[in-house]
Amino acid sequence: MNPAEAYILKQEEPYKTILLQLQAIIEAVIPNAELLYKWRIPFYYNNGIPICFLNQSKDYVDLAFWHFDQLEKYSEYFVDANRKSVRSLRYRSVEDINDEIVVYVLQKQLEININPFKLILGKKKS
């Protein structure tokens, strides 16, 4: 079993169910997505480009994205948590997950198709 899958399966409920639901949505929208374990959390990559990551913390699960500034819809659902480069959709129960929002954001990330780490590192060099 890959470490990212182990991370998901070892979580307590309701977080494990939330993570599994998000995993199912991500893999339905991006069938060729690669689930990797980076910085001790699950990351989804598509063609070598990071799309999103999952993180269980405290009493919620974050589905985090870059390029949030390029989304035309649903910005009110994102949490910044004092982060400069990442915004997340935050879930405390599986019922909180709105498939329409998750699918939209994933599809927009694929359209943008830019490695966020290159953008972030590029800004630091300036």
C-alpha positions in Angstrom: 0.0 0.0 0.0 1.3 3.4 -0.9 2.0 5.7 2.1 -0.6 8.3 0.9 -3.3 5.6 0.9 -2.1 4.4 4.4 -2.4 8.0 5.6 -6.1 8.1 4.5 -7.0 4.7 5.9 -5.4 5.3 9.3 -7.5 8.4 10.1 -10.3 8.2 12.6 -13.9 8.7 11.6 -15.4 10.9 10.3 -12.1 12.1 8.7 -11.4 8.8 7.0 -14.8 8.8 5.3 -14.3 12.5 4.2 -10.9 11.7 2.8 -12.2 8.6 0.9 -15.1 10.6 -0.5 -12.7 13.4 -1.7 -10.4 10.7 -3.1 -13.3 9.2 -5.1 -14.2 12.6 -6.5 -10.6 13.5 -7.4 -10.0 10.2 -9.2 -13.3 10.4 -11.1 -12.5 13.9 -12.4 -8.8 13.1 -13.0 -8.6 9.4 -13.8 -4.8 9.5 -14.5 -4.1 11.4 -11.3 -1.1 10.1 -9.3 -1.5 9.9 -5.5 1.8 10.6 -3.9 3.0 11.1 -0.3 4.8 14.4 0.1 5.6 16.3 3.3 3.7 13.6 5.2 0.4 14.2 3.4 -1.4 12.9 0.3 -0.8 15.0 -2.9 -2.5 14.5 -6.2 -0.4 15.1 -9.3 -1.4 15.1 -13.0 1.3 14.8 -15.6 3.9 15.8 -13.0 2.0 18.9 -11.9 0.6 19.1 -8.3 -3.2 19.6 -8.4 -4.2 19.5 -4.8 -3.4 17.9 -1.4 -5.4 16.4 1.5 -4.7 17.1 5.1 -6.6 16.0 8.3 -5.9 18.5 11.0 -7.7 19.1 14.3 -11.4 18.6 13.7 -11.5 19.0 9.9 -10.1 17.9 6.5 -8.6 20.4 4.1 -8.7 19.9 0.3 -6.1 22.4 -0.7 -5.4 24.1 -4.0 -3.2 26.7 -5.6 -4.3 29.1 -8.3 -7.4 30.1 -6.2 -7.1 33.6 -7.6 -8.0 32.3 -11.1 -11.4 30.8 -10.0 -14.5 32.6 -11.2 -16.8 30.9 -8.8 -17.0 29.6 -5.2 -14.3 31.8 -3.6 -16.5 32.2 -0.6 -16.1 28.5 0.3 -12.3 28.8 0.5 -10.3 29.2 3.8 -7.0 30.9 3.7 -5.8 30.0 7.2 -3.1 32.7 6.9 -1.5 31.0 4.0 -0.2 33.0 1.1 -0.1 30.5 -1.8 -2.8 28.0 -0.9 -6.5 28.0 -0.2 -8.6 25.1 0.9 -12.1 23.7 1.0 -12.6 22.6 4.6 -14.8 19.7 5.7 -16.0 18.6 9.2 -18.4 15.9 7.9 -19.0 14.1 4.6 -22.3 15.9 4.3 -20.4 19.2 4.0 -18.8 18.1 0.7 -20.4 19.7 -2.3 -19.5 17.6 -5.3 -20.3 20.5 -7.8 -17.7 22.8 -6.1 -15.0 20.2 -5.9 -15.5 19.1 -9.5 -15.4 22.7 -10.7 -12.2 23.5 -8.8 -10.5 20.4 -10.0 -11.4 21.1 -13.6 -10.1 24.6 -13.3 -6.8 23.4 -11.8 -6.4 21.1 -14.9 -7.2 24.0 -17.2 -4.6 26.2 -15.5 -2.1 23.4 -15.8 0.8 25.3 -14.2 3.2 23.9 -11.6 2.5 26.1 -8.5 5.9 25.3 -7.0 7.7 26.9 -10.0 5.5 30.1 -9.6 6.2 30.3 -5.8 9.9 29.7 -6.2 10.1 32.2 -9.1 8.5 34.9 -6.9 11.1 34.3 -4.1 14.0 34.8 -6.6 12.8 38.2 -7.7 
